[in-house]
Amino acid sequence: MRSLLRLPLLGLLCILSVVTQSAFASVLAIDYGSDWIKASLMKPGVPFDVLLNKDSKRKIQSSVGWKRNDRLFGSDAFNIAGRFPTDSFSSIKYLQGVPYNSETVAFFTSISPATLSPTSRGTVSLTRADPSSTQYTPEELVAMQFAYVKDLAEALAGEKVTDVIVTVPPFYTQFEKDAVVDAIEISGLKTVALINDGTAVAVNYAMTRSFPTPEHHIIYDAGASSVRATVVTFLTVPNDPKVSSMSTSKDSTHITVGGVGFDRKVGGTELDRRLRDILVEDFWRKHRKDIRTDKRGMAKLWKEAGRVKTILSANAEAVATVESVAFDIDFKTKVSRADFEDACVDLKGKWVQPIFDALQNAGMTMGNITSVIMAGGSSRTPMVQAAIKAAIGEEKLAWNVNADEAAVLGAALHGASLSRQFKTKEMKVTDISPYDIQVSYAAESTTSKSPRTIHTVVFPAGSKVGSKKTLTFKRKEDFGVRLGYKGVPVAGFPTDLLEVEITGITEAIGNLTEWGAVDPVVKATVMLSESGFVSVQSAVAFGEIKDDTITGKLKGLFGAGSATSEGGEETESVGGQTESSSATSSSGAASPTQTPVKGPNSIELKLNVKFPSIPPMTVSEKRKSRDKLLAVDNEEKAKQRKEEARNLLESYLYRVRDLLEEGGEQTPFMKCSKEEERRRIRQKLEETFGWLHDKADEAETWQLVEKRSTLESLERPIVHRYKEIEEFPRALNNSQMWNWSTRLFLTEAKTNLEAEEASGAPSKYTHEDLAALEKTLVEHEIWLNENVEKQKGVKMNEDPVVESEEMRRRAKKLEEHLQRLVKRKVPLRRKTTTTTTTSTGTSGSPKESASGHDEL
């Protein structure tokens, strides 16, 4: 539920949080990029590192695709684009929560051959080239990738993994964040938090460092889809043991984001696009054919452009080679770094501008900055580095974090802060929101004219996440408010986030007035959660009820009823009136400053939330998508079971064939089998081979298993004979050992029993005990001798007279009988009590001695 995410995640403020209600056994962190996915698992007992994929690679290509009916992930999905261009989906991050008619979708169509169509929510869906033209939303395709990472994490953890923290760019709108959370829920995971990727890098940077004095750094993250710059202040302060009694460190590191800057159109993908266009133009120049009409050819050139870009990062020239790229043409050309950089010359200033935007938003200059920490894969591109060095100087650049893995490792450490299972360095993280968020509502009108709309910015750009504000309205009837961005956050995106109808006002105001409240008002609490979601948390009708008793007057005299601010609320001036983060009503009257807490002076109101532009997925829509993905998973598992059954059957057939044809008459199989048995097996083998060739593709899994079981039933008696030949000597030796041990025990026990009876000492056994054991022994010896003699006349290809298992069972019976006597304890000797008789008669009366006998 989105409302859960919009609540303040106080656990993000310290690495060792005690606020959370439950301790997570493990936390999965995912850094989901346009090109690559990096993941890390935090679990007690598991080394903290980047999660490896099934090929032991530290990063996974952000692709999902189908090779006919087989679903593929990572590099496998990306590499099939040249053969199945409309069934391989990459760079899906561009489409998260994006309107269908936006510039972002237009850009995506320039880099991807995928077939797009609008959804009922106004977003995008992608269509497969299968017979059913199956459509998937970006949320569903991303959920598949999250589920794939989840499976990798569970294989490492050895248990279920449900809690996840995911990185997002700082410029993500609420629509895009909704799409991320929806994908998480569809995948079967649970969102712990979303964290800005620049902030995650800052957490990773601070883990092994201390900052006795404030240091200001810029996290510069050049990724595939965008460039981001984040101004961060680091400061290490001593912990107050009274406040942080569970801290594992004497100090706490405060990480405060001061400003962000970004460019959503510049990144590694744009470089790939321009390099691909160079190849397209060269193909036209050489062959006079428009390769842009061939989706397979364009997909092949896209892959080659990425390879050439990597080579040009370290070399002045690179040769692009694609066999049969299109029209049965083998394409080969040389690309120089100079030509590539000339094609990207207009981007030079765009690489650097986010740094200056972040500084301006933070109110700083480069003189305040200690270093620019480089992160992101595109930060290794020479033209990017040259642009930054020219703008700010090489001495400011710092390469002291892993450009690819810093974000996911920082996110994992941040996710661990929500669990009591982990003890790490204590850090307090404070992030900000990049957009102005305003509340809009209709002013009360006393005329028949349409009421004017009042707009009030409640969270200006740069507001701290995890804060809330109170809006105060002097209303007596139900009304609605809208929350949205003041300006268009991205070209083609809507500004309205949600619409909230506040109802039950008339009755609540009437009740407060009847109770003696003076000028009751409506107070609504607006929240900006730690993950950057804005919502209306609650609304109440509030009125100050006068208490005319002596106690009430004394409270008023000493200020007990004065307004206070709590829970991170701020007091600001809106519309010329001083309020507690409030908006004035049309009357212009000043609002009271009391916090809207449900109690004697307040009545809770009902909220009806609607999404006027791009709504998040509903519960039923997510359930439907979840079922859709589960059906795909189950189909794949059924296919895997069938493939496994087929492989087992095929390998079994070849093994049996080898037993029949190889080794001659001296092999164990030949020695232990009859000619008739081999004939039946050979006949069934030929029959099954024919069936496998003709009908196995259409067969069900149970049919494959049944075919193997039928052959196994023919082979089983032969295998059993061979195993019995091997086991018989061991079983016989075991039986004879217990016969010998029992006979030895009886001899010693009888001797000891006679000696003990002669001396009057207690004995562990009786004659009856030993007789019973001897009877069991004799019966076992007779049975064993008789059956061993019978077994000597049995041939190797005949069933045994006596099974080794029966021999062990009978020997076990003798063993248990023997062990019961061996473990028996010797009974204690009875002690004779000593008594003294005192005579009241003559001195000659008898007196009992200490030995218990009468003494005369």
C-alpha positions in Angstrom: 0.0 0.0 0.0 1.3 3.4 -1.0 0.1 4.9 2.3 2.6 2.8 4.2 5.5 4.2 2.2 4.3 7.8 2.8 4.6 7.4 6.6 7.9 8.7 8.0 10.5 6.0 7.9 12.3 7.2 11.0 14.7 4.2 10.8 16.4 5.9 7.8 17.9 8.4 10.3 20.3 6.0 12.0 22.1 2.8 11.1 21.0 1.1 14.3 17.3 1.9 14.4 15.2 1.0 17.3 12.0 2.5 15.8 11.0 -0.3 13.6 8.5 -2.8 14.9 10.2 -5.9 13.5 13.8 -6.9 12.8 14.4 -8.2 9.3 16.3 -11.4 9.0 17.8 -10.1 5.7 17.6 -7.0 3.6 18.0 -7.1 -0.2 19.4 -3.9 -1.9 18.9 -3.3 -5.6 20.5 -0.6 -7.7 18.3 -0.7 -10.8 19.8 1.1 -13.7 18.9 1.5 -17.3 21.7 -0.7 -18.4 22.8 -2.8 -15.3 21.4 -4.1 -12.1 23.5 -4.5 -9.1 22.3 -6.2 -5.9 23.6 -6.9 -2.4 22.2 -9.0 0.4 22.6 -8.0 4.1 22.1 -11.1 6.2 23.8 -12.2 9.5 26.4 -14.8 8.7 26.6 -13.9 5.0 29.7 -11.9 3.8 28.7 -8.4 2.8 29.3 -8.0 -0.9 27.7 -7.6 -4.3 25.4 -10.4 -5.2 26.7 -12.6 -8.0 24.4 -13.8 -10.8 24.3 -17.4 -12.1 27.4 -16.8 -14.3 29.3 -15.4 -11.2 29.2 -11.8 -12.6 28.9 -8.9 -10.3 26.3 -7.0 -12.4 23.3 -8.1 -14.4 22.2 -6.5 -17.6 18.8 -4.8 -17.2 17.1 -6.9 -19.8 14.3 -9.5 -20.1 13.4 -11.3 -23.2 12.0 -14.4 -24.9 13.7 -16.8 -27.3 10.5 -18.2 -28.7 8.9 -19.6 -25.6 11.9 -19.5 -23.3 12.2 -16.4 -21.0 15.7 -15.1 -20.6 17.3 -12.5 -18.2 20.4 -10.4 -18.2 23.0 -10.7 -21.0 21.1 -13.7 -22.5 18.1 -11.5 -23.0 20.1 -8.6 -24.3 22.1 -10.7 -26.8 19.0 -12.2 -28.5 17.8 -8.7 -29.7 19.6 -9.3 -33.0 17.4 -12.3 -33.7 14.2 -11.4 -31.8 14.3 -7.5 -31.6 10.7 -7.1 -30.5 11.0 -9.8 -27.9 14.0 -8.4 -26.1 13.3 -5.5 -23.7 16.1 -3.3 -22.4 16.3 0.2 -20.9 12.8 -0.2 -19.4 13.8 2.2 -16.6 12.9 5.0 -19.0 9.3 3.9 -19.1 8.6 3.7 -15.3 5.5 5.8 -14.6 5.9 7.7 -17.8 2.9 9.2 -19.8 2.4 7.6 -23.2 2.6 11.0 -25.0 5.7 12.3 -23.2 9.1 13.1 -24.7 10.6 10.2 -22.7 8.6 7.7 -24.7 9.6 9.4 -27.9 13.2 9.0 -26.9 12.7 5.4 -26.0 11.3 4.6 -29.4 14.5 6.0 -30.9 16.7 3.5 -29.1 14.4 0.4 -28.9 12.5 -1.6 -31.6 9.9 -2.5 -29.0 6.2 -2.1 -29.9 4.5 0.4 -27.5 0.9 1.1 -26.8 -1.1 3.2 -24.3 -2.7 1.7 -21.2 -5.9 2.7 -19.4 -3.8 4.5 -16.8 -2.2 6.7 -19.5 1.1 4.9 -19.2 2.9 2.5 -21.6 2.7 -1.2 -22.4 5.1 -3.3 -24.5 3.9 -6.0 -26.8 5.6 -9.3 -27.5 5.9 -10.8 -30.9 4.3 -14.1 -29.8 1.1 -15.5 -31.4 -1.1 -13.9 -28.6 0.7 -10.5 -28.8 1.0 -10.5 -25.1 1.3 -7.1 -23.5 3.4 -6.3 -20.5 3.6 -3.0 -18.5 7.0 -1.7 -17.5 6.0 -2.5 -13.9 5.5 -6.2 -14.9 8.8 -6.4 -16.8 10.8 -4.8 -14.0 9.0 -7.1 -11.5 10.3 -10.1 -13.5 13.8 -8.8 -13.1 13.3 -8.1 -9.4 12.0 -11.6 -8.9 15.1 -12.9 -10.7 17.3 -11.0 -8.3 15.2 -12.3 -5.4 15.8 -15.9 -6.5 19.6 -15.2 -6.5 19.4 -13.7 -3.0 17.4 -16.6 -1.7 19.8 -19.1 -3.1 22.6 -17.3 -1.2 20.7 -16.8 2.0 19.2 -20.3 2.1 15.8 -18.8 3.1 13.1 -16.5 1.9 14.0 -12.9 1.2 11.1 -10.4 1.2 12.5 -7.0 2.3 14.1 -4.7 -0.3 15.5 -1.2 -0.6 15.8 0.1 -4.1 17.8 3.1 -5.4 16.1 5.8 -7.5 17.4 8.9 -9.2 16.8 12.1 -7.1 14.7 13.6 -9.9 12.1 10.8 -9.9 8.6 12.1 -9.7 6.0 10.5 -7.5 4.5 8.8 -10.6 7.9 7.1 -11.3 8.3 6.1 -7.7 4.8 4.6 -7.7 5.9 2.5 -10.6 9.0 1.3 -8.8 7.0 0.3 -5.7 4.3 -1.4 -7.8 7.0 -3.5 -9.5 8.5 -4.4 -6.1 5.1 -5.6 -4.8 4.3 -7.5 -8.0 7.6 -9.3 -7.7 6.7 -10.7 -4.3 9.0 -8.3 -2.4 8.2 -5.7 0.3 9.5 -2.2 0.1 11.5 -1.1 3.1 12.4 2.2 1.5 13.5 4.0 -1.7 16.8 5.9 -1.5 18.2 8.4 -3.9 21.3 6.9 -5.6 23.5 9.9 -4.8 22.6 9.6 -1.1 23.4 5.8 -1.3 26.9 6.6 -2.7 27.3 9.1 0.2 26.5 6.4 2.7 29.0 4.1 1.2 31.7 6.8 1.2 31.1 7.7 4.9 31.2 4.1 6.2 35.0 4.0 6.6 35.6 7.7 7.2 35.2 10.2 10.0 34.7 13.9 9.7 35.8 15.9 12.8 34.8 19.1 10.9 32.1 19.6 8.3 33.1 18.5 4.8 31.1 19.3 1.7 31.4 16.9 -1.2 29.6 16.5 -4.5 28.5 13.0 -5.5 28.7 13.1 -9.4 26.9 10.1 -10.8 27.0 9.7 -14.6 24.8 6.7 -15.5 23.2 5.3 -18.6 20.0 7.3 -18.5 21.0 10.6 -16.8 23.6 12.6 -15.0 23.0 13.5 -11.3 25.0 15.7 -8.9 24.3 15.7 -5.2 25.9 18.1 -2.7 26.4 16.3 0.6 27.7 17.6 4.0 29.4 15.1 6.2 30.0 15.6 10.0 30.9 13.2 12.8 29.5 14.1 16.2 29.8 12.4 19.6 26.9 10.2 20.5 24.8 11.1 23.6 24.7 7.8 25.5 21.4 8.8 27.0 19.8 9.1 23.6 21.7 6.4 21.7 22.2 3.7 24.3 22.3 0.9 21.7 25.0 2.6 19.6 28.0 0.4 18.6 30.1 3.5 18.0 31.1 6.4 20.1 30.4 8.8 17.2 27.6 9.3 14.7 28.1 10.5 11.2 25.6 13.0 9.9 25.0 12.9 6.1 23.0 15.9 4.9 21.9 16.5 1.3 22.0 20.2 0.5 21.1 20.3 -3.1 20.7 18.2 -6.3 21.2 18.9 -10.0 20.4 16.6 -12.9 20.0 16.2 -16.6 17.5 13.5 -17.6 18.5 13.5 -21.3 22.3 13.1 -21.0 24.0 9.8 -20.2 25.6 6.7 -21.6 22.5 5.7 -23.6 22.6 9.0 -25.4 26.2 8.3 -26.3 25.3 4.9 -27.6 22.5 6.4 -29.7 24.8 8.9 -31.3 27.5 6.3 -31.9 24.9 4.0 -33.5 23.7 6.8 -35.7 27.4 7.2 -36.9 27.3 3.5 -37.9 23.9 3.9 -39.6 25.2 6.8 -41.7 28.3 4.9 -42.6 26.2 1.9 -43.7 24.1 4.2 -45.9 27.2 5.8 -47.3 28.7 2.4 -48.2 25.7 0.4 -49.3 23.0 3.0 -50.1 20.4 1.0 -48.0 18.4 2.4 -45.1 19.1 0.0 -42.3 16.6 1.9 -40.1 13.8 -0.1 -41.7 15.3 -3.4 -40.4 14.7 -3.9 -36.7 17.1 -6.8 -36.5 19.8 -4.7 -38.1 19.2 -1.8 -35.8 19.4 -4.1 -32.8 22.7 -5.5 -34.0 24.1 -2.0 -34.5 22.9 -1.0 -31.1 24.8 -3.8 -29.5 27.9 -3.0 -31.6 27.8 0.7 -30.7 28.0 -0.2 -27.0 31.0 -2.4 -27.6 32.8 0.3 -29.7 32.1 2.9 -27.1 33.9 0.8 -24.5 36.9 0.4 -26.8 37.0 4.1 -27.6 37.2 4.9 -23.8 40.8 3.5 -23.9 41.8 3.8 -27.6 41.8 6.4 -30.3 40.2 4.1 -32.8 37.9 1.1 -33.0 36.7 -1.2 -35.7 33.0 -2.0 -35.8 32.2 -5.4 -37.4 28.8 -7.0 -37.7 28.3 -10.1 -39.8 25.1 -10.2 -41.9 23.9 -7.0 -40.2 21.0 -6.6 -42.7 20.2 -7.4 -46.3 22.8 -10.2 -46.2 25.5 -7.6 -45.8 28.6 -8.0 -43.6 29.3 -4.6 -42.2 32.7 -3.3 -41.2 33.9 0.2 -40.5 36.4 2.2 -38.5 35.3 4.8 -35.9 37.7 7.3 -34.3 37.3 8.8 -30.9 37.6 12.3 -32.5 34.6 11.6 -34.8 32.6 10.3 -31.9 33.4 13.3 -29.8 32.6 15.7 -32.6 29.1 14.1 -32.8 28.7 14.8 -29.1 30.2 18.2 -28.9 26.9 19.8 -27.9 26.8 17.7 -24.8 30.0 19.2 -23.3 28.3 21.7 -21.1 25.5 19.4 -20.2 27.8 17.0 -18.5 28.8 19.7 -16.0 25.6 21.7 -15.6 24.2 19.4 -12.9 27.2 20.2 -10.7 26.5 24.0 -10.8 22.7 23.4 -10.4 23.4 21.3 -7.3 25.7 24.0 -5.9 23.1 26.8 -6.5 20.4 24.8 -4.9 22.7 24.2 -1.8 23.7 27.8 -1.7 27.4 26.9 -2.1 30.2 27.5 -4.5 33.1 25.2 -5.6 35.2 26.9 -3.0 33.1 25.1 -0.3 33.6 21.7 -1.9 36.3 19.3 -0.7 36.0 16.9 -3.7 33.8 15.7 -6.5 33.3 12.0 -5.9 32.9 10.2 -9.3 30.4 7.4 -9.7 28.4 5.8 -12.5 29.7 3.8 -15.5 29.7 6.8 -17.8 32.1 8.7 -15.5 34.9 6.6 -17.1 34.2 8.1 -20.5 37.1 10.4 -21.6 34.8 13.2 -22.9 32.9 13.3 -19.6 36.1 13.5 -17.6 37.5 16.2 -19.9 34.4 18.3 -19.6 34.5 18.1 -15.8 38.2 18.8 -15.5 37.9 21.8 -17.7 35.0 23.2 -15.6 36.1 22.6 -12.0 39.8 21.5 -12.2 41.3 18.0 -12.0 42.4 18.5 -8.4 38.8 18.3 -7.2 38.1 14.9 -8.8 38.1 11.9 -6.4 37.9 8.3 -7.5 37.7 6.8 -4.0 34.5 4.8 -4.4 33.7 1.9 -6.7 31.9 3.7 -9.6 29.7 0.7 -10.3 29.0 -0.7 -6.9 29.0 2.2 -4.4 25.3 2.9 -4.8 24.1 -0.6 -4.1 26.5 -1.1 -1.2 25.4 2.2 0.3 21.8 1.2 -0.1 22.4 -2.1 1.5 24.0 -0.5 4.5 21.1 2.0 4.7 18.6 -0.9 4.5 20.4 -2.6 7.4 19.7 0.5 9.5 16.1 -0.6 9.7 17.0 -3.9 11.4 18.2 -4.9 14.8 20.0 -7.8 13.3 23.0 -5.6 12.1 25.5 -3.6 14.1 27.3 -1.1 12.0 28.5 2.5 12.2 25.8 4.8 13.2 24.8 7.4 10.6 22.0 10.0 10.4 20.8 10.7 6.8 18.8 13.7 5.8 17.7 14.0 2.2 15.6 16.5 0.3 12.9 16.7 -2.4 13.8 18.5 -5.6 10.4 19.9 -6.6 8.0 22.5 -5.3 4.9 20.8 -4.0 1.8 22.8 -3.6 -1.7 22.4 -2.2 -4.6 23.8 -4.3 -8.2 24.3 -3.1 -11.2 26.4 -4.0 -11.8 29.4 -1.9 -15.2 29.8 -0.2 -17.4 32.0 -2.4 -20.3 34.2 -1.2 -21.4 34.9 -4.8 -22.7 32.7 -7.6 -19.5 33.1 -9.5 -17.1 30.2 -9.7 -14.8 30.3 -6.7 -11.2 31.2 -7.2 -8.5 28.5 -6.6 -5.9 29.1 -4.0 -2.4 27.6 -4.5 0.1 27.4 -1.6 3.5 25.8 -1.7 3.7 23.5 1.3 7.0 21.8 0.5 9.4 24.0 -1.4 12.1 22.5 -3.5 14.9 21.5 -1.0 12.4 20.5 1.8 13.6 17.7 4.0 12.0 14.4 3.5 10.3 12.8 6.5 8.6 16.1 7.4 5.0 17.1 7.7 2.9 20.3 7.8 -0.5 21.2 9.0 -3.0 23.0 6.8 -5.8 24.9 8.5 -9.1 25.7 6.8 -12.0 27.7 8.2 -14.7 25.5 6.6 -18.1 24.2 7.7 -18.8 22.0 4.7 -17.1 19.2 2.9 -14.4 20.3 0.4 -11.5 18.9 -1.5 -7.8 19.7 -1.8 -5.3 18.8 -4.5 -1.6 18.1 -4.1 0.8 18.5 -7.0 3.9 20.0 -8.4 4.0 23.8 -8.8 5.6 23.4 -12.2 5.9 20.7 -14.8 8.6 18.3 -13.4 9.3 16.7 -16.8 8.1 17.6 -20.3 4.9 15.7 -20.9 4.3 14.8 -17.3 1.1 16.0 -15.4 1.4 18.1 -12.2 -1.5 16.8 -10.2 -0.5 14.0 -7.8 -3.7 13.3 -5.8 -7.0 14.8 -4.9 -8.4 14.4 -1.4 -12.0 14.9 -0.4 -12.4 15.8 3.3 -15.9 14.7 4.4 -17.9 14.7 7.7 -17.1 18.3 8.4 -20.6 19.7 8.9 -21.5 17.2 11.6 -18.1 17.5 13.3 -18.2 21.3 13.4 -21.7 21.1 14.8 -20.7 18.8 17.5 -17.7 20.9 18.5 -19.9 24.0 18.6 -22.4 22.3 20.7 -19.6 21.3 23.2 -18.6 24.9 23.5 -15.8 25.3 20.9 -15.2 28.8 19.6 -14.6 29.1 15.8 -13.8 25.5 15.1 -11.6 24.8 12.0 -10.4 21.9 9.8 -6.8 20.9 10.1 -5.2 18.5 7.6 -1.7 17.0 8.0 0.3 16.7 4.8 3.3 14.4 4.9 6.5 14.1 2.8 7.7 10.6 3.6 11.3 9.5 3.8 11.0 7.9 0.4 9.7 11.2 -1.1 5.9 10.4 -1.3 3.5 13.2 -0.5 0.1 12.4 1.0 -2.6 13.8 3.3 -2.0 11.8 6.5 -5.1 12.9 8.4 -7.7 15.6 8.9 -9.6 16.6 12.0 -12.2 19.2 12.9 -10.6 21.2 15.7 -12.0 23.7 18.2 -10.7 25.2 21.5 -13.3 24.3 24.1 -13.3 26.7 27.1 -13.1 25.3 30.5 -14.8 27.7 33.0 -13.8 25.7 36.0 -11.2 27.0 38.4 -8.8 24.3 37.2 -9.4 25.3 33.6 -8.8 28.9 34.3 -5.5 28.1 36.1 -4.4 26.1 33.1 -5.1 29.0 30.8 -3.3 31.4 33.1 -0.1 29.3 33.1 -0.2 28.6 29.4 -1.2 24.9 29.5 -3.4 25.4 26.5 -0.8 27.2 24.4 0.0 25.9 20.9 3.1 23.8 20.4 4.7 22.3 17.4 5.6 18.6 17.3 6.5 15.8 15.0 8.7 17.9 12.7 6.0 20.5 11.9 7.1 24.0 11.0 5.5 27.4 11.5 5.5 29.6 8.4 3.7 32.6 7.0 1.2 31.9 4.3 -0.9 34.5 2.6 0.2 37.2 5.1 -1.0 35.2 8.1 1.2 33.5 10.6 0.1 29.8 10.9 1.4 26.4 11.8 2.3 25.4 8.3 -1.2 26.3 7.2 -3.1 27.7 4.4 -5.7 30.4 5.0 -9.3 30.2 4.1 -11.0 32.7 1.8 -12.0 34.8 4.8 -8.3 35.6 5.5 -8.7 35.0 9.2 -5.7 33.8 11.0 -5.6 30.1 11.8 -4.9 28.7 15.3 -1.7 26.8 15.7 -2.8 23.7 17.7 -1.6 20.3 16.4 -4.5 18.3 15.0 -4.4 15.5 17.5 -7.6 13.5 18.0 -8.9 14.2 21.5 -11.5 16.2 23.4 -11.0 19.2 21.1 -10.9 17.4 17.8 -13.0 15.0 15.7 -11.4 12.8 13.0 -12.7 13.4 9.5 -12.9 11.0 6.6 -10.5 11.2 3.6 -11.4 10.0 0.1 -8.2 9.9 -2.0 -8.3 10.0 -5.8 -5.6 10.2 -8.4 -6.5 12.7 -11.1 -3.6 12.1 -13.6 -1.4 8.9 -13.5 -2.7 6.7 -10.7 -0.6 4.0 -9.1 -1.8 0.5 -9.8 -4.7 -0.6 -7.7 -4.6 -3.7 -5.5 -6.7 -5.7 -8.0 -4.4 -4.6 -10.8 -1.3 -5.6 -8.9 -2.9 -8.9 -8.0 -3.8 -9.5 -11.6 -0.2 -8.7 -12.7 1.1 -10.9 -9.9 -1.0 -13.8 -11.1 0.1 -13.2 -14.7 3.8 -13.4 -13.7 3.1 -16.5 -11.5 1.5 -18.1 -14.5 4.6 -17.5 -16.5 6.8 -18.8 -13.6 4.7 -21.9 -13.3 4.8 -22.5 -17.0 8.5 -22.2 -17.0 8.8 -24.6 -14.0 6.6 -27.1 -15.7 8.7 -26.8 -18.8 11.9 -27.3 -16.7 10.3 -30.4 -15.1 9.5 -31.8 -18.5 13.0 -31.0 -19.8 14.5 -32.6 -16.8 12.3 -35.7 -17.2 13.2 -35.9 -20.8 16.9 -35.6 -20.1 16.7 -38.3 -17.4 14.8 -40.6 -19.7 17.3 -40.1 -22.6 20.4 -40.6 -20.4 18.8 -43.6 -18.9 18.1 -45.2 -22.3 21.7 -44.7 -23.4 23.0 -46.2 -20.1 20.8 -49.3 -20.5 21.8 -49.6 -24.1 25.5 -49.6 -23.1 24.8 -52.3 -20.5 23.4 -54.5 -23.2 26.0 -53.9 -25.8 29.3 -53.2 -24.0 31.6 -55.4 -21.9 30.6 -58.8 -23.2 29.4 -61.6 -20.9 31.7 -60.8 -18.0 30.0 -57.6 -16.9 27.9 -57.6 -13.7 24.8 -56.8 -15.6 25.2 -59.7 -18.0 26.2 -62.1 -15.2 23.1 -61.2 -13.1 20.5 -61.3 -15.9 18.8 -64.0 -17.8 18.5 -64.1 -21.6 14.7 -63.6 -21.5 15.1 -60.5 -19.2 17.6 -59.0 -21.6 15.3 -59.7 -24.6 12.4 -57.9 -22.9 14.6 -55.0 -22.0 16.0 -54.8 -25.5 12.5 -54.8 -27.0 11.2 -52.1 -24.6 14.4 -50.0 -25.2 13.9 -49.9 -29.0 10.3 -49.1 -28.5 11.0 -46.2 -26.1 13.8 -44.8 -28.4 11.3 -44.6 -31.2 8.7 -43.0 -29.0 11.2 -40.5 -27.8 12.1 -39.5 -31.4 8.5 -39.2 -32.6 6.3 -38.1 -29.8 8.5 -36.8 -26.9 8.0 -33.1 -27.9 4.3 -33.3 -27.5 4.3 -35.7 -24.5 3.4 -34.7 -21.0 5.9 -34.9 -18.1 4.1 -37.8 -16.6 4.5 -39.8 -19.8 8.2 -39.3 -19.8 8.4 -40.4 -16.2 6.2 -43.4 -16.9 8.4 -44.6 -19.8 11.5 -44.5 -17.6 9.7 -46.3 -14.8 8.6 -49.1 -17.1 12.2 -49.8 -18.1 13.4 -49.4 -14.6 10.9 -52.1 -13.5 12.5 -54.5 -16.0 16.0 -53.7 -14.9 15.3 -53.6 -11.2 15.5 -57.4 -10.5 18.9 -57.5 -12.2 20.2 -54.6 -10.2 18.8 -56.1 -7.0 20.7 -59.4 -7.6 23.9 -57.6 -8.2 23.5 -55.5 -5.0 22.6 -58.6 -3.0 25.8 -60.3 -4.3 27.8 -57.3 -3.0 25.9 -57.0 0.3 25.6 -60.7 1.2 29.2 -61.1 2.6 28.9 -57.9 4.7 25.5 -59.0 6.1 26.8 -62.6 6.8 29.9 -61.2 8.5 27.7 -59.0 10.7 25.4 -61.9 11.7 28.4 -64.1 12.5 30.0 -61.4 14.6 26.9 -61.1 16.8 26.7 -64.9 17.1 30.3 -65.0 18.3 29.9 -62.0 20.6 26.7 -63.5 22.1 28.4 -66.9 22.6 31.4 -65.3 24.3 29.1 -63.2 26.6 27.1 -66.3 27.6 30.2 -68.2 28.6 31.5 -65.4 30.8 28.1 -64.6 32.2 27.5 -68.2 33.3 30.9 -68.4 35.0 30.3 -65.2 36.8 26.8 -66.2 37.9 28.1 -69.4 39.5 30.8 -67.5 41.3 28.4 -64.9 42.6 25.9 -67.6 43.8 28.7 -69.3 45.7 29.8 -66.1 47.4 26.3 -64.8 48.0 27.1 -61.6 46.0 24.3 -60.1 43.9 24.2 -60.8 40.1 23.1 -58.8 37.1 21.5 -61.9 35.5 19.5 -64.9 36.4 19.6 -68.3 34.9 16.3 -67.6 33.1 17.9 -64.4 31.5 20.8 -66.4 30.1 18.6 -69.2 29.0 16.4 -66.9 27.0 19.4 -65.2 25.3 20.9 -68.6 24.5 17.6 -69.7 22.9 17.6 -66.6 20.7 21.2 -67.3 19.8 20.6 -70.9 18.8 17.5 -70.0 16.7 19.6 -67.4 14.9 22.5 -69.8 14.3 20.2 -72.5 13.0 18.4 -70.1 10.6 21.6 -68.6 9.4 23.3 -72.0 8.7 20.3 -73.3 6.9 19.9 -70.3 4.6 23.6 -69.8 3.9 23.7 -73.4 2.7 20.7 -72.8 0.4 22.3 -69.5 -0.9 25.5 -71.4 -1.9 23.5 -73.2 -4.7 21.9 -70.0 -6.1 23.3 -68.7 -9.4 24.2 -65.1 -10.0 21.3 -64.6 -12.4 18.8 -66.1 -9.9 17.0 -64.3 -7.1 18.6 -64.8 -3.7 17.1 -67.3 -1.2 17.8 -64.9 1.7 17.9 -61.2 1.5 20.7 -59.3 3.1 18.1 -57.0 4.7 16.5 -59.9 6.4 19.9 -61.1 7.7 20.5 -57.7 9.2 17.0 -57.6 10.7 17.5 -61.0 12.5 21.0 -60.1 13.6 19.5 -56.8 15.0 17.1 -58.8 17.1 19.9 -60.8 18.6 22.0 -57.6 19.1 19.1 -55.9 21.0 18.6 -58.9 23.2 22.3 -59.0 24.1 22.5 -55.2 24.7 19.6 -55.3 27.1 21.6 -57.7 29.4 24.9 -55.9 28.9 23.5 -52.5 29.9 21.7 -53.9 33.0 23.1 -52.6 36.3 24.3 -54.8 39.2 21.7 -54.7 42.0 22.9 -53.1 45.2 23.7 -55.3 48.2 20.9 -55.1 50.8 22.2 -53.3 54.0 21.4 -54.8 57.4 20.0 -52.2 59.9 21.5 -52.0 63.4 19.2 -51.7 66.4 19.8 -51.5 70.2 17.5 -53.0 72.8 17.4 -51.5 76.2 16.3 -53.8 79.0 14.3 -52.4 81.9 14.8 -55.7 83.8 17.9 -57.4 85.2 21.4 -56.9 84.0 21.5 -60.4 82.5 19.0 -59.5 79.7 20.2 -60.2 76.2 21.5 -57.1 74.1 21.7 -56.9 70.3 25.3 -56.4 69.0 26.4 -54.1 66.1 26.6 -57.1 63.8 22.9 -57.7 64.1 23.2 -61.0 66.0 22.1 -61.5 69.6 24.9 -61.2 72.0 24.7 -63.5 75.2 
